Amino acid sequence: MPLHRRHFIGLTATGAGALAISPLAAKAAQPMSALGRDATQYGLRPGSTDDQTKSLQRAIDEAAHAQVPLALPPGVYRVGMLRLPNGAQLVGVRGATRLVFTGGASMLTSEGADGIGLNNLVLDGGNIPLPTRRGLVHCLSGRDIRINDCEIAGSGGNAIWLESVAGDVSGNIIRKVAVTAITSFDAKGLSVTRNTIQDTSDNGIEILRTSIGDDGTLVADNRIEDIKAGPGGSGQYGNAINAFRAGNVIVRGNRIRNCDYSAVRGNSASNIQITGNSITDVREVALYSEFAFEGAVIANNTVDGAALGVSVCNFNEGGRLAVVQGNIIRNLLAKRPIGTAPDDDGGIGI
């Protein structure tokens, strides 16, 4: 049979398709040594029902001392609290390397350690309660802390707790959290970007400072939804993004849906920029700048469903200077949630 050009193209395409491997499959198929030092060299057994904290801690310490990443093959690893020294980098296979918490103050913790990296891990907190002001991942006083492309679920406290940290938290999926997904105190240069946050009981993202001062955290392009005000209150909880005493924070391009209270709440947060966010179905003031702030820009946001669109208020502590422009605000509710002052207005745009 003569081989026509059309037959040749079809055969070539079929051959290429048979040889093609998806990037994720290729990554899973490659030896773990290509990602870093293989954790199974230290006696770790994927899928074991035993607690493997001791073996994994030894592997973390030795890989960090050698300044190489520690690669965890696919499987389930039951662990308690693990300490991350300087340079500790844990790398897994996305969706397939799962650390299951057996108890302790946190699952992964560091203090004064720089160059920490967590990549492509599933961290399962098992809904085990954590102490107050603790996260399943808990990092204090570190530079270049990077938590990327991980999934964190079922934390019995905060999912990620950071204090005096510089680094990057991006591309993570955080869901079913008993308190707040990401809490940062006194950041030293932090980016919180491209995360998906679902179903928390306090707030979505908190950018906080112990006293009023420059912070400069970038909160951009996150997807945040289903945020409850579990402890109640009059607005302390139930917010997608909360900046408190933190100056020069940028909140940009986030998709926010279904919050008991606000989408973005700036409290004593000077020079805050709240721009280009898409907000639907929040039940209090959608966008807030209040109390002791100096300078706020609230621009080019869309708000579809809230009790009040934008509020710049509570100047009794020195608040002043704001620009509100270019926002679309519609479908407002006639009243605010239970817990707010009974005379607070609803159904107002700005």
Disulfide bonds with the S-S distance in Angstrom:
none
